[in-house]
């Protein structure tokens, strides 16, 4: 009996250093996990499996870092405006 292929959600993020480096993120709902994989050219260099229930913590960390980056950039612009 043939197995039915499960549709997956995913994305590829290109590394700004180039050299065909990328991060692939793939949801595996059937296993309740997200796989993060590092690629160079068309070769997978490594993977990390993140349990679906840990994804909110990762998202919160990324969001916090992004908020802090925006706050720091705003502070630099404010200081530059006040100095000028």
C-alpha positions, -999 to 999 in steps of 0.1 A, spaced: 0 0 0 14 34 -10 19 60 18 1 93 13 26 123 13 19 149 40 19 185 28 46 204 47 50 241 54 84 256 50 107 284 39 143 289 27 163 318 41 195 328 22 226 337 41 239 372 32 275 358 31 264 341 -1 283 309 -12 250 292 -16 244 290 22 208 288 34 186 279 63 156 258 56 127 256 80 102 228 76 71 220 97 64 183 102 28 183 116 27 145 116 57 145 140 48 177 159 82 193 152 100 218 131 133 209 114 159 237 110 185 226 85 217 243 73 226 240 36 256 248 15 252 244 -22 227 215 -23 242 196 6 226 195 40 253 203 66 232 197 97 197 196 112 180 205 144 146 192 154 126 216 175 95 202 192 63 222 182 56 231 218 90 249 220 84 270 189 66 298 209 97 302 230 119 305 199 95 331 184 94 351 217 132 352 217 134 363 181 107 389 187 125 402 218 158 405 199 140 423 170 123 448 194 156 455 212 173 461 178 145 486 168 148 503 201 185 507 198 182 520 162 155 545 174 178 557 202 207 562 177 185 582 154 172 603 183 208 610 195 219 620 160 189 643 156 196 660 189 233 664 181 225 679 147 
